[in-house]
Amino acid sequence: MKNENEDSGAKLSTILHTAVTSDLKNSPLFRDLNEEEFKTAADVLKPVFLKKGETVFNEGDEGEELFILYSGALTAFGRQSDGNQRWLFDIKQRGEFFGEMSIIAHEPRSATISAVEDSSVMALKEVDFFRIISLQPLTGFKILKSISIVQNQWLNQSSKSYNDLIRWGQTARRRAITDEMTGLYNRRFLEDSMKERFSNSSMNFRTISLLMMDLDKIHGINDRYGFKAGDLVIIAAAEAIRSCLRPGDIPARLSGDEFAVLLPDTEIKDAAKVAERIREKVAGSQIEVPEKPGSDKNVIIGTQTSIGIAIAPLHAATVEDLVNTSDSALRKAKEMGRNRVEVYEKNSK
C-alpha cells in the first residue's frame, strides 16, 4: 500500500505533466512544433522534483537525458584547474533546457547543475528522443533545429564574451605600458625595453640611440595660461614626437614635460636627423589654449624643445650609463641656449 507521500508525489507528477501542454509550448525547444507534434514530445517528458541544494547532475557524469526547467531556479558550476568551483550561468526562465550534449554527442556533463530553490524540471530521455526521430522524423528535425539555434546563440554570446575579455586584456596591458595623457609609452616600458636590449648578447654588434628632451620654459606657460594650457602643449609635443618616428622606435613620456625616445639600430648621424626633425616639428606647432585659466577666449601659442643624444655602446655600456650620458647632452643643449640638439661628448660633464 502506498504511503501518503507517495500518493502526493504521484498526484503532483500527474498535475505537472498535464500542465506542460500549455506551459512549455513556448520553450525554445518546442516553439516550432505544432500542437500534434508538441503532444508527441510532451507525452514522453518525465517530471523531476528538486529540493534546494539538490543536484540535477555533476560535471563528468554520463548522461542519458536533457532537462527543461519548469519551476524554480538552477545554477551551473564548473571545476577550475585548481579544483575550485566557478560559477558559469543561471537557469531561471521556464522552458530553458540543458544537458542536451550528453544525448546528442554522448559527451560527459560539462558542468554541475544544482537547485538554488525548490524546483522542478522535465526530463526527456535519450531513448524517447531518438524514438521520436525514428517515428516522426519531421518532429525530431524541428527539435534538433531548435537545439542548434540555441547552441549557436550561446556560442555567439560566448564568442562575444571571449572577445570582450581579449579587448579588456589588451586595454589593461596598453594602460599598463602607456602614459594616459599623451598615449606615448611610460617610463617603465622604456626602461624595460632598454634592459631587454642591453641583456641581449647581440648588443655588442648593434647600436641604440637615446634621445632625452624637455620642453623649454613650460613653467612660464603654466603660470601665464594655466595648467590646462600646459597639458595641451604637452599633448601637442607628444604628437609632434610621434609623427617623426619609425614604427620600431619607442617614444615615452617620463614625467611632466620630460620625454625620451629610444631608437634601435640607429647611429649618431641618423639619430641627430631624427632629433632635429622632432625639434623643428615641436617648434612649428601652433597650439590653441585658453587666454587665461577659466577663459572662453583662446589664443595660439607655441613651444620649443631641447634634445640630448647618447649612443650605446659608443657612449654607454649599461642602461644607467645611457640615461646619464643622454641627460648630460640634454643639459648641454639647455646651457647652449635651448631649442637645440646636442650629442654627448665624452669630455663633457
Order of alpha helices (4+ residues) and beta strands (2+ residues): alpha-alpha-beta-beta-beta-beta-beta-beta-alpha-beta-beta-alpha-alpha-alpha-beta-alpha-alpha-beta-beta-alpha-beta-beta-beta-alpha-beta
